[in-house]
Amino acid sequence: MSAPTVLAVIPARGGSKGVPGKNLATVGGVPLVVRAVHACLASEYVTDVLVSTDDAPIAAAARGAGADVLHRPAEIAGDTASSEAAVLHALDAYESGHRRSVDVVLLVQCTSPFLDRADLDGVARAVTEEGADTALTVAPFHGFVWRAAEPGGADGHGVNHDRSHRPRRQDRPQDHLETGAAYAMRVEGFRKAGHRFFGRTALVATDPARALEIDDPHDLARARALAPLLDTRRSEPEPPEPRLPSREDVEAVVLDFDGTQTDDRVYIDSTGRETVAVHRGDGLGIAALRRTPGLKLLILSTEENPVVAARARKLRIPVLHGIDRKGEALRQWCEREGLRPERVLYVGNDVNDLPCFELVGWPVAVADAHDTVRAAARAVTSTPGGGGAIREIASWILGKELTPK
């Protein structure tokens, strides 16, 4: 019997009112989203890690840490959107893109900076091996809880105790405080219930010293002060080698033109006529991709230049050029072609390509791309634009070196 597929989903919105830019705030010198990814990668049970975000810098940091990234639509990325909505969206995208079902899904909150692999192993084990339907991390709690009947604290009454009889701690039932760090759910039950607590719920106790959620600047300051003490207990994986895309990953390849298929230089003669130089190896790579059954190709360019259309005709692939909003044009093209954006590879080199990077599952930068573009890419070629970078990408996808026939 094969091991279960355990998907860890880390919701990481770009917007945060309490702590602006919270998910990229550093604790112990490491961004919160990266700390969460590292903990998931270190887990014995987690098979895949997916960060759901609407923010390009968060996406870049997550990819650099070794996670897959899913663009989170605006309708489930606002202040009122639930974590369950993000998890369901991530499940649908993962199962559609990988063509296999997930057995157990973990909701992992990167606002818990001291989340450890032991926490994730505990909740995952409870569901995969110990018969629980759901599980969550908790911290043992012995406090007396009070609630005010009126605003301002007037007329307080005990919640977990009778104020006329205060038993000793050892005589009271053990209470647990939900840490907010990690949850595990059996996927079939989660889809039916629509929330993270259904069926038999296991409580996985964690060290109370690590039970800290960052909701405001004071929490962040406290986490940074504790990091030198608590991070000595954390085990983080070595940064993974970036995975290159294969044919199984992509259904379409979309190519920028200037700076990607060219070296970004333009030659102008005395009549004002513009010419550019392209690489024969790129033509070889594009031809090989064009012959691949079921793989769609497109050139998408901001420039409205006859040379772009001429090159597309020679390569015998469609072109959209003179495009101001490349991200929107790419989204509409995917809809017309019936393509899932997470299965699209886009190759670019400059900042106007970033909206396309945010949309697709495989943003790829050429070696000499702008620093911001390389940082946001999931893979970077070793070859510069106009120097055979497209041929290199074609060899990744087809799994072989391309040679002239």
N, C-alpha and C positions, 0 to 999 in steps of 0.2 A: 504494500500500500504506500503510495507516494505521500510525502510530507505535505501538510496543508499550506496553502498560500495565505500568508499573513501580511496584509497591507497596512503600513503605518501612514496615516494621513496627518499632515501638520498644517492647519489653517494659519495663514500669516498675511493678514490684510496690510495694506500700506497705510491706511488711515488709523490714527489713534488719538483720541482727545486727551486722555489722561497723561500719556507720555508720548509726545510726537516722535514718529520714527521708531516706536518702541521695539519692533521686531528685529531691527538692525542695531539697537543699543548694545553696547558691549558689557559683558561681565567677565572678569578675568581676562580681558583683552580679546574675547571672542564674541561675535554677534549672537544674540539670543537664538535666532533661527538656525545658525550653524551649530550651536550647542545641542539643540534638539535633534538635528540631523545626525550628529556624531553619536548621540546616545542610541538612536534607532539603528544605525549601522553596526553598532557594537552588540546589539541584541542577538541572542542565540536563535530566537524564534522569528524575527521579522525577515521576510523575504524581499520586500520592496518598500521603498520610502518615497512618498509623493508629497511635495509641498504645494498647497493650493494658495495662489496669491494673485493679486491684481497689480502688483508693483514690480517694475523691471529691476531695480537694485536688489530687492529681496530675492527675485528669481535668479539673478546672477550669483548672489551669495550662496543660495541653496544648491545650484548646479555645481559651483566650485567645491562645495562640501561633499558632493557625491550623490545628491538626491535627484530624482526626476521632478519636473516642475509642470504644473497644470495652471493655465490661465483661469482665474476665477471671475466669472461674469459679474457685472456691476450689480445686477439684481440680487445676488447673494453675497455681496461684499460690503454692504452698508452697516451702519451701527446696529440696526435692528435684526440683521440676518443671524440665523442660528448656526451653531457649529454643525448640527445635524445636517443642515442643508448643504454645507460645504463637503461633508463626508459623503453624502449620497451622490452629489455631483462628481466627486472624485472616484467613487466606486463605479459609476456608469462609464466614465471616461476610461478608466483602467481596463475594465472588462471588455469594453468595445475595442479598445486599441490593442490589447494583448490577446483577445479572443479566448480568454479563459476566465473562469469564475474565481472569486475571492472567497475563502472559507471564513476567515476572521479579519475584522478591520479594527485597527487601533486609532483612536483619536488622541493625538499627542499635542500638548499645549506648550509652545516655546516660551510662554510667559512664566513657566516654572523653570528657572535657570539651573537648579540643582537636580533635575531629573537624571536618573542613572539607568544604566542598562538593566540593573536588577529590578527596578520598578517595571520596566517593559517586559522583561522575562516573566515576572510574577503575574501580571494581568493576562499575558498571552497564554501562559501555562494553565492558568485557571480555566480558560475556555477551551483550549485545544486538547488538554489532557485530563482535567479534573472534573469535567461535567458541568461547569457553570455556563450560563447563557451570556452573562455580562460580568465585567469585573472593573474595579476602579482602585486607584491608590488612595489610601487613607493614612492618617497619623493618629496614634493613640491620644486621647484627649481626656483630661480629668477636671476641666474647669466647670464652674457653676455658671450657667447661662441665664442672663436676665433680659427681659424685654419691657420696654416702656409702653404703657397704654396710651400715652399722649406724646406729641412732639415735645422735645426738650428734656425728656427723661423723667417726667413726673409720673407718679403712681406705677413704679416698676414692680414686676412680679417674676418669680422664678419660672423658667421653662423646663429645665431638666432636674428640678429639685423642689422640695417643699421647704419654704423658708422657715417654717416652724420646727423642722427637724432636719438637721444638717449631718448626714452620716459621714463617717470617715471615708477617705478615698478607697481604702481596701475593702470597704463594705458596700461600695456602690458598683453597679454594672459598668463594664468597660465601654465608654463611648469612643467614637471615632470621628475625626474631622476629615471631610473630603478635601484632598489636596489640590484638585484641579489639574494635576499633571498628566495622568494617563488613564485611558479607558479602553476596554476591549469588548467587542460585541460579535456574537455569531451573526454572520451577514444575513442569513435567511430570516432570522427573527428580527433583526434591525430593520430590514426593509418592510416587514409587516407592521412593526410597532411604530416606526418613524421617530423613535427616541432611543437614548442610550441605556435606559434602565428597563429591562423586561425579563421575565422568567426568573431564574435563580441568579442572584447577584453575589459575587464573591468580593470580599474586602481584602485587599492586599496591603498589609501594614508596611509603612516605610519609616525611615528615621525622621522624627519630628523636626530635627534641626534643619532638614532639607526642605521642609514643607513651607515654601515661600512662593507667593504669586506676585508678579509685578503689575500693579494697577495704577500706581502714581509715582511721582519722582522720589518720594521717601522710600518706597519699596526698592526702587532701583539703587538708591544710595546704600541701603542696607545690604542688598545682594552683592554689591561691589566690595563692601567692607568684609563680608563673610567669605568671598571667593578664595582668598589665600588659605583659609582654613579648610573649607569644604572641597575645593577642587583637588586636593591631594588624594581624595578618595575616589575620584572619577577615573575611569579608563576610557580613553578615546582611541579610535582606529587611526591607522596611518591614512593620510589623504589618498583616496583611490585614484588609480589611473583612469583618465576620462575614457568612457566607452564611445566607440565610433558607430555611426548609424549603419545598419544593414538593410537589405531589401525587405526584411520582415518588419522593419520599423516605419517605412515610408511608403505612401501611395502617390506622392507627387513631389517634384523638385522644381522650385521657383528660383530663378536667377536674376539678381541685379545685373546691370550692364557695366556702367562706368566704374572703374576701380575694382571690379570683380572679374569680368571677362576681358578687361583692358588694364593697363598699368596706370590709369587715371590721367594720362596725358592726352592732349588734343593737339594735332598738327594743323596749322592754318597756312594756306598758300596765299599768294598775292591777290587772288580774287576773293578771298574770304572763305574759300571752301575748306570744310573741316574733315580731317581723316583721323582714324585711330588705328592702333596696332592690336591684333588679337593673337592668341597662341594656337598653333595647329593642334597641339595636344588637347586643348579644351574642346576643339571640334571633334576630335576622336572620342573623347569622353562623352560628349553630348550625343553623338551618334549611337554609342553603345547603350546609353540610357533610353534613347528613343526606340531602340529595338527591343527593349524589355517589356514583355506583355503586362498590361495593366498599370503601367507607370506613366503618369501624366507629367508634362513639362510646360513651363511658361517662362518667358522673359518679362520682367516687370521693371520699368525704368521711369525715373522722373523726367529725363531728357526727352523732348520731342525732336528727334533728329533722324533724318533719313538713313543714317548709317545703322541705327538700331534696327529699324525695319528691314534693311537690306541683310543684316547679319541673321535675323530671325528667318528670313526667307531661305537663305543659304543652308541654315541648320534644319529647316523644315519643322520649326516649332512655333506655336502661337506667341504673340507679343502684345503687351499692354504698355504703351509709352506715352509720355506727356502727362504723367499721373502726379498730382500734387499730394494727395493723401494715400500713400502706398498701403498703409495698414487697412484702411477701409476698402480699397480696391481689391486687396488680397482676400479679405473676408467675403466680399461679394462673389469673387471668383470661386472660392471654395464652396459657397452655397450653390452656385449654378452647376458646378461639377459634381456635387454630392460628396464632397470630401470632408473628412474630419480634420480640423486644423492641427490636432495633436499628431496626425500622421503625415504632416507636410514638412519638408525640409526647405528652408529658405537660406540662400547664400547672399551675404551683403558685406559692405566694408565701411559705411559711414553712418552718421547719427540719424539720417533720414530713413535708415533701415530699421531702427529700433522699434517702431510700431509693429512691423512685421515680425520681429523677434519675439515680441510679447504675445503674439497670436499663435505662433506655430509651436509644435512639439520639438522640432529640431532646428533651432537657429544656429547657423554656421558662419563663422567669420573667416575671411582670408588672412594670411599671415601678417600682411601690412595694413590691416584695418585700423581704424581709430581705436585708441585705448578703451574708450567706453563700450565700443561695439565688441571688442575681444572679451571684455569682462562679462558682457551679457550673453555671450555665445555658449552653447553647449559643447561645441567642438570647434577647433581652430586648425586650419590647414598649415602644413609646414611650408607651403608654396605661396608666394605673393600673388595678388590679383594680376591677371594678364600674363602670368608666368607658368600656367598649367595647373592652377588651383582647382578648376572644375574637373579636370582629368583626375586629380587626386581624390576628389569627393566621389566621382564615379567609381573609382577602384574600391573605395570603402563600401559603397552600396552593393556593388556586384561581387565583392569578395575576391577580386583578382586584379593583377596588374594588367593594364590595357596596352596592347602592342598593335602597331599598324598591320593590317592584313596584306 
